[in-house]
Amino acid sequence: MELGAKIKRLRLQCGLTQEELADRCELTKGYISQLENELTSPSIQTLLDVLSALGTTAAEFFSEDEEEQTVFTADDFFEKVTDTHTVTWLVPNSQKNEMEPIMLRLAPGAAMDKDMPHEGEEFGFVLAGEIVLHIGKKEHIARAGDAFYYESNKVHYLENRTAEQATVLWVASPPTF
């Protein structure tokens, strides 16, 4: 945890200058600046005084209940590119969540590796192209605009038998990708 950055963020949220915060805590503006820039470490009593002046407690300040990111942009995504497909993870670190959304681009004539049976459910929406969904011994065709949903308790995988790339929004619960 960056103590100084967090203090600065709180100070700015309170609409205080470094000098105003320093006055409230009987410290110098220079000390507050050093504290915010991680150039000094406060004593416990000084930290408690600063937090009190900022309208918070040590318990609230050190709480790890930071607001989780809700909106993810292309800058947050990461990709795995192979000769046959590209997997784009749309929510970084989603393995810790209940579900894991990805964007799959499957090259013409390519197939994903077979996924062995496991607990969970999977959902997909075909954004472009056409795929063949293999579940156990059955095949299901899904085209752009179609959705699929199945329990992951049989061998399953996607295949693109066409001459065009297929793009699928795919969500697994629990995360498996």
C-alpha positions in Angstrom: 0.0 0.0 0.0 1.3 3.4 -0.9 0.6 5.3 2.3 1.5 8.8 1.0 -0.6 8.4 -2.2 -3.6 7.4 -0.2 -3.2 10.3 2.2 -2.9 12.7 -0.7 -6.0 11.2 -2.3 -7.9 11.7 1.0 -6.6 15.2 1.4 -7.7 16.2 -2.1 -11.2 14.6 -1.5 -11.5 16.8 1.5 -10.6 19.8 -0.5 -7.6 20.7 1.7 -4.2 22.1 0.7 -1.0 20.6 2.2 -0.8 23.7 4.3 -4.3 23.4 5.6 -3.8 19.7 6.6 -0.5 20.6 8.2 -2.1 23.3 10.3 -4.9 21.0 11.5 -2.3 18.4 12.6 0.3 20.9 14.0 2.8 19.8 11.4 4.6 21.6 8.6 3.6 21.8 5.0 7.0 20.4 4.1 6.4 17.3 6.3 3.0 16.7 4.6 4.7 17.0 1.2 7.4 14.5 2.3 4.7 12.1 3.7 2.7 12.2 0.5 5.8 11.6 -1.6 6.9 8.7 0.5 10.0 10.5 1.7 9.2 10.0 5.3 7.2 7.6 7.5 5.0 9.0 10.2 4.9 7.8 13.8 1.7 6.0 14.7 0.4 9.0 16.6 1.2 11.4 13.7 -0.6 9.1 11.3 -3.7 8.9 13.6 -3.7 12.7 13.8 -3.5 13.1 10.0 -6.3 10.5 9.5 -8.4 12.2 12.1 -7.9 15.6 10.3 -9.0 13.8 7.1 -12.2 12.5 8.7 -11.3 8.9 8.7 -10.0 6.2 11.1 -7.1 3.8 10.9 -9.5 0.9 10.4 -11.1 2.6 7.4 -7.8 3.8 6.0 -6.2 0.4 6.0 -9.3 -1.5 5.0 -8.8 -3.5 1.8 -12.4 -2.9 0.7 -11.2 -0.8 -2.3 -13.9 -0.4 -4.9 -13.6 -3.1 -7.5 -13.1 -2.1 -11.1 -16.5 -2.2 -13.0 -15.7 -1.0 -16.5 -12.9 -2.5 -18.5 -11.5 -1.0 -21.6 -9.2 -2.4 -24.4 -6.2 -1.2 -22.3 -7.2 -3.7 -19.6 -7.6 -6.7 -21.9 -4.9 -9.2 -22.6 -4.6 -11.6 -25.4 -3.1 -15.0 -26.2 -2.5 -15.4 -29.9 -1.8 -18.8 -31.6 -1.9 -19.9 -35.3 -5.5 -21.0 -35.0 -7.1 -18.7 -32.5 -6.9 -15.6 -30.4 -8.3 -15.5 -26.9 -8.9 -12.1 -25.3 -9.6 -11.9 -21.6 -12.1 -9.2 -21.2 -11.9 -8.9 -17.4 -8.3 -9.2 -16.0 -7.9 -11.6 -13.1 -11.4 -12.9 -13.6 -10.2 -16.3 -12.4 -11.0 -15.1 -8.9 -14.6 -14.4 -9.9 -17.6 -16.6 -10.4 -17.4 -16.3 -14.2 -14.8 -15.6 -16.8 -15.7 -13.8 -20.0 -13.4 -14.1 -23.1 -13.6 -13.1 -26.7 -12.5 -16.0 -29.0 -11.5 -15.5 -32.6 -11.2 -18.8 -34.3 -9.4 -19.0 -37.7 -11.1 -20.7 -40.7 -10.8 -24.5 -40.5 -9.5 -24.4 -36.9 -10.7 -26.1 -33.8 -10.1 -25.5 -30.1 -8.5 -28.2 -28.0 -11.0 -30.6 -26.5 -11.9 -29.6 -23.0 -12.4 -32.5 -20.7 -15.5 -32.7 -18.5 -15.4 -30.5 -15.4 -17.8 -28.7 -13.1 -19.5 -25.7 -14.3 -21.5 -24.1 -17.1 -20.6 -22.3 -20.3 -22.3 -19.7 -22.4 -21.5 -18.2 -25.7 -22.8 -15.7 -28.2 -21.6 -15.9 -31.8 -20.7 -12.4 -32.9 -19.5 -13.2 -36.4 -19.1 -16.3 -38.6 -20.3 -19.8 -37.8 -19.0 -22.4 -35.3 -19.7 -26.1 -34.6 -20.1 -26.7 -30.9 -19.1 -30.3 -29.9 -20.7 -31.5 -26.7 -20.0 -35.2 -26.1 -20.9 -37.0 -29.3 -23.3 -34.3 -30.5 -22.6 -31.4 -32.8 -24.5 -28.1 -32.8 -24.2 -25.3 -35.4 -24.3 -21.7 -34.2 -24.2 -18.7 -36.5 -23.7 -15.0 -35.9 -26.5 -13.9 -33.6 -27.0 -17.3 -32.0 -26.2 -18.1 -28.4 -25.3 -21.4 -26.8 -25.4 -22.7 -23.2 -24.4 -26.0 -21.7 -23.2 -27.8 -18.6 -19.5 -28.6 -18.9 -19.9 -32.3 -17.8 -18.9 -33.8 -21.2 -16.0 -33.3 -23.5 -16.6 -30.1 -25.4 -14.9 -27.8 -27.9 -15.6 -25.3 -30.7 -14.7 -25.8 -34.4 -14.8 -23.4 -37.4 -15.5 -25.4 -40.6 -15.9 -22.3 -42.7 -13.6 -20.2 -44.8 -14.1 -17.1 -42.6 -13.0 -16.2 -39.1 -15.6 -16.8 -36.3 -15.8 -14.5 -33.3 -17.5 -15.7 -30.1 -18.1 -14.0 -26.7 -17.7 -16.9 -24.3 -18.3 -17.1 -20.6 -17.3 -19.9 -18.3 -18.5 -20.4 -14.7 -16.4 -21.2 -12.8 -13.4 -19.8 -14.7 -11.6 -22.3 -16.8 -9.8 -20.5 -19.6 
